[in-house]
Amino acid sequence: MRTRFARATRIRSRRRSQPRPSSEHVVDYKPPGRHRSVADFRNHFRGLNAAFDCDEELLGADGPLGQTLDLGHRQLGNRFAAQPMEGWDGTSDGRPTDLTRRRWRRFGASGAKLIWGGEAFAVQADGRANPRQLYLNPDVDVVGDLESLIAEVRAGHREQGLDSDDLYIGLQLTHSGRFARPDGPLEPRIAYRHPPLEHKYAVDGSTALLTDAELAAIADNYAHAAKTAQRAGFDFVDVKCCHGYLLHELLGAHRRDGDYGGPFENRTRLFRRIVEGIRMSCPGLDIGVRVSLVDVFPHTANADTRLGEAADWQRYVPYDLGFGVDADDPRRFDFAEGLRFLGLVESLGIRLVNLTLGSPYYCPHLQRPAAYPPSDGYLPPEDPLLGVMAHLDCARRAKAAFPNLVIVGTGYSYLQEYLPHVAQHEVRNGHVDVVGLGRMALVYPDLAKDVLDRKTLEKRRICRTFSDCTTAPRNGMVSGCYPLDAYYKGTPEAERLKQIKKEQR
């Protein structure tokens, strides 16, 4: 599938909080929330690509989204998952705070039976993406801290009148690699040199490049972290291979020498070593993987229009700096290696797969389709619904190729009011097994429960993809939905965010 870029035309209505481009050319699109009916939205949606559709009538718990799902050794009670959402709100020594516990409790209150990872947990201190990320710190009671987060999830679930015994809760394990910021400033640990990315994210190659021995030590720490998660009571761990972080970058390490670069077998070696280590250390603990199945050339803002673009991509053809990217035209996806990786995952006895695309650092319009860019982003170069469709297409391809894998889909939040209509259609037709909710869960955590209960959605709580949950941490603040969540809306940080966005106009 080729990523389709809409032609730049005059926008129908300029949104006040969106940065104003310096020319009259911006992308013409209508956000889902501006459609007056399901039929109106459906016409727009199908008009973009007739291969995609939505259900007009929602069936609640009696319909596809309320169906159980057989995981082999247990059953999942419905087809919703709470995606891992970091808050940048832990302590400096990697422990949860009241804000962390609040977020996890709300994940439990969502009604989703699958809690995928809670948030990314770094397997060592230098692998943190921010100084307040939870991590495996040998000097604190990590098991006790993680037990408290599981307790919050279960308590939130019970508060909704739901049985918490059938929750399936995981912990996402990560090393942030190129995007590590353990002490605030960027302190990258990289798998290989990446010239297009390093224009924006500077790297000192003499110290940043990880050795094979360092990678082997990181694999050992994944096993230690998994054992800690098992002791705390998690049902599974997610070996995170997405969004440009270390294991995702290694999948595209065509230019790296040694045991962890070059051919596919080498580029997947660390992943296989981690899985083997977890299996040996943690018998009985399930393993999942969240993977960016495909990717594109890094995007930046055009100096005149502020639209995202893949500038100078021709200079790097044939392109060998990524995973799931067309070598002849890196603006396009190449599914071959992503599907090959899923074959490897299945051969390793892993069934749980959570699919995503690209990275929030260099192609956010694809990774998390949004109407409003974060402070370090760019204006959407296409109707964001095309980004949603790219996510749906990935899940469809994966499920068709590997029907025995449990596929969790991503990218639904931009659908806003029509999220459940598209979600029900995708599950009903067997295109995806579980619908993951990320940004939506920050402001409207119990949307899944309301959908299953056939309640009318509360429009004032629906995520409008303002991207404040990203802009805040990009500017040193904790993450949260500042426009719509009353808790964050009343903080001093909310005023700072308003000022930052005002300066962008």
Secondary structure, 3 states (H helix, E strand, C coil): CCCCCCCEECCCCCCCCCCCCCCCCEECCCCHHHCCCHHHHHHHHHHHCCCCCCCCCCCHHHCHHHCCEECCCCEECCCEEECCCCCCCCCCCCCCCHHHHHHHHHHHHCCCCEECCCCEEECCHHHCCCCCCCECCCCCCHHHHHHHHHHHHHHHHHHCCCCCCCCEEEEEEECCHHHCCCCCCCCCCECCCCHHHHCCCCCCHHHHECCHHHHHHHHHHHHHHHHHHHHHCCCEEEECECCCCHHHHHHCCCCCCCCCCCCHHHHCHHHHHHHHHHHHHCCCCEEEEEEECCCCCCCEECCCCCEEECCCHHHHCCCCCCCCECCCCCCCECCHHHHHHHHHHHHCCCCEEEEECCCCCCCHHHHCCCCCCCCCCCECCCCHHHHHHHHHHHHHHHHHHCCCCEEEECCCHHHHHHHHHHHHHHHHCCCCCEEEECHHHHHCCCHHHHHHCCCCCCHHHCCCCCCHHHHHHHCCCCCCCCCCCHHHHCCHHHHHHHHHHHHHC
